[in-house]
Amino acid sequence: MSDGQEGSPCAEPQDDREHEEQQSEDQDVKEHNTRYVPEAVPALVCTSYCDPECSVRRGCYALLVKHWDPKLDFRVMSYKVSNRPSGYYINPRVKFISLPELVKYYHRLNGNNVRVSVKMQSVEGTPNQAFLREVSIRKALQHGRLVQLLAVVTQSQPMLIITELMSQGNLNSYLRSDLGRQLELVLLIDFALQVLDGMRYMEENAYVHRDLRSANILLNGNLECKIGDFSLTQKLEEQRYILLKDEKVAVKWTAPEVFREETHTTKSDVWSFGIFLMELVTFGQTPYLGLTFAQTVQFLESGLRMQRPLGCPEELYHVMLMCWEEEPCSRPSFQLLQDLLQNL
């Protein structure tokens, strides 16, 4: 979208009433630095957060659009979204009954648009508090190996989380595909190292993912891995997270102490990483194949562990066993795991 296109604040001539309406709404176009990610305000955006110094007031929406400029590289322009009984609009001549319709319209107009992924609040009624908690966590976690949050819509229903698009989908599906089954061990270990980079960041910032598995690792077109799905992620308090009553867990990826003590720590995520390694070398096979959830828990309570799969080097299997130590304190840190895998 540029200043001369339909839909921008100066897209076409307006009558006096529209001109006054637009002036009263501070319809200025502002430029923003795409590298700056400030504290989020309630804003509808396409490619970045709303800059707190722009003309859009707190409690309002803005549409941020990324433009390519050969001299300035990428720049972001913000367009204020006004809300009247007649609908949402940037240009008063083009109004919409909902924010998603407005975003869809301007994505279609903008030749330099960015493809995104949209997570919608469950129609069955995901509690607003849980959805907003995930939004808050995604805002707090900013790292190149975590799927990037681009926007949120929280002041209309359904609420939306807008993230970068990972075009190759989740790693589990890719591993099971014909292409995935042709991957060599060196690339599989590189996937693991990329995930470790993101998990080390979460460890350093006292967050636990609680659902680390290949289905929640996403791939872009360059086969770069990023950690996604933060619906179970929690901030640690006193180095642990205490499960709530009837709280969901990913049973086959979950450490034994979570079932015994109903607490989750970073070392519980390390256990899950060991299961993730097993998924890699078996090309997406479900762990504890043939066992029910109850049988899996009983299997672990008996002190048993999955056997080394065909084609898995002894050194890599040893790293898995380190992750599956019964005592959490005996398991390695993500930093140590990164060092171990780099030296395989």
Long-range contacts (C-beta under 8 A, 24 or more apart in sequence): 1-65, 1-67, 1-77, 1-79, 1-106, 1-109, 1-110, 2-67, 3-29, 5-109, 6-91, 6-94, 6-109, 7-90, 7-91, 7-94, 7-105, 7-106, 7-109, 8-79, 8-90, 8-91, 9-79, 9-80, 9-90, 9-91, 11-91, 11-93, 12-91, 12-93, 14-92, 14-93, 18-92, 18-93, 21-82, 21-92, 22-92, 25-80, 25-82, 26-55, 26-56, 26-57, 26-80, 27-79, 27-80, 27-82, 27-90, 28-55, 28-80, 29-77, 29-78, 29-79, 30-54, 30-55, 30-77, 30-78, 31-75, 31-76, 31-77, 31-78, 32-64, 32-75, 32-76, 32-77, 32-78, 33-75, 33-76, 34-66, 34-74, 34-75, 34-76, 37-142, 40-139, 40-152, 42-154, 42-155, 43-151, 44-81, 44-99, 44-102, 44-103, 44-151, 44-153, 45-150, 45-151, 45-162, 46-103, 46-106, 46-107, 46-110, 46-113, 46-114, 46-116, 46-150, 46-151, 46-162, 47-76, 47-114, 47-150, 47-151, 48-76, 48-150, 49-151, 50-78, 51-78, 54-78, 55-80, 56-80, 61-88, 61-99, 61-155, 63-90, 63-102, 63-103, 63-106, 64-151, 65-106, 65-110, 65-112, 65-113, 66-112, 66-113, 66-114, 67-112, 68-112, 98-156, 99-153, 99-156, 100-153, 100-160, 114-150, 114-164, 114-165, 115-165, 115-167, 116-150, 116-151, 116-162, 116-163, 116-164, 116-165, 117-162, 117-163, 117-164, 117-165, 117-166, 118-160, 118-161, 118-162, 119-160, 119-161, 119-162, 119-163, 120-158, 120-159, 120-160, 121-157, 121-158, 121-159, 121-160, 123-158, 128-159, 130-231, 131-159, 131-161, 132-159, 134-161, 134-230, 134-231, 134-233, 135-161, 137-207, 137-230, 137-233, 137-234, 137-235, 138-163, 138-230, 140-205, 140-207, 140-235, 141-201, 141-202, 141-205, 141-207, 141-230, 141-233, 143-197, 143-198, 143-201, 144-197, 144-198, 144-226, 145-194, 145-195, 145-197, 145-198, 145-201, 145-225, 145-226, 145-227, 146-198, 146-201, 146-202, 146-226, 146-227, 146-228, 147-218, 147-226, 147-227, 147-228, 148-226, 163-228, 166-218, 166-219, 166-220, 166-226, 166-228, 167-219, 167-220, 167-221, 168-218, 168-219, 168-220, 168-221, 168-223, 169-218, 169-219, 170-214, 170-215, 170-216, 170-217, 170-218, 170-219, 170-228, 171-214, 171-215, 171-217, 171-218, 171-219, 171-225, 171-284, 172-213, 172-214, 172-215, 172-217, 172-279, 172-284, 173-215, 173-284, 174-219, 174-284, 175-214, 175-279, 175-280, 175-283, 175-284, 176-283, 176-284, 180-283, 180-284, 181-283, 183-283, 185-281, 185-311, 185-313, 187-223, 188-280, 188-281, 189-280, 189-316, 189-341, 189-344, 191-217, 191-225, 191-280, 192-273, 192-276, 192-277, 192-280, 192-341, 193-338, 193-341, 193-342, 194-224, 194-225, 194-226, 195-225, 195-227, 195-273, 195-276, 196-273, 196-334, 196-337, 196-338, 196-341, 197-338, 198-226, 198-227, 199-227, 199-269, 199-273, 199-334, 200-333, 200-334, 200-335, 200-338, 202-227, 202-233, 202-266, 202-269, 203-266, 203-269, 203-333, 203-334, 203-335, 206-235, 206-236, 206-239, 206-266, 207-233, 207-234, 207-235, 207-236, 208-233, 208-234, 208-236, 208-241, 208-264, 208-265, 208-266, 208-268, 208-269, 209-233, 209-269, 209-272, 210-234, 210-241, 210-249, 210-250, 210-264, 210-268, 210-269, 211-250, 211-253, 211-272, 212-253, 212-269, 212-272, 212-273, 212-276, 213-250, 213-253, 213-272, 213-275, 213-276, 213-279, 214-276, 214-279, 214-280, 214-284, 217-276, 234-264, 236-265, 236-266, 239-265, 239-266, 240-264, 240-265, 241-265, 251-293, 251-296, 251-297, 252-286, 252-287, 252-288, 252-293, 252-296, 253-287, 255-328, 256-297, 256-300, 256-301, 256-326, 257-328, 259-297, 259-300, 265-328, 266-333, 266-334, 267-328, 267-329, 267-331, 268-328, 269-334, 270-323, 270-328, 270-331, 270-332, 270-333, 270-334, 270-337, 271-323, 271-324, 271-328, 271-331, 273-323, 273-334, 273-337, 274-319, 274-320, 274-321, 274-322, 274-323, 274-324, 275-323, 277-316, 277-319, 277-320, 277-323, 278-306, 278-309, 278-320, 281-309, 281-311, 281-312, 281-316, 282-309, 313-344, 315-344, 316-344, 319-344
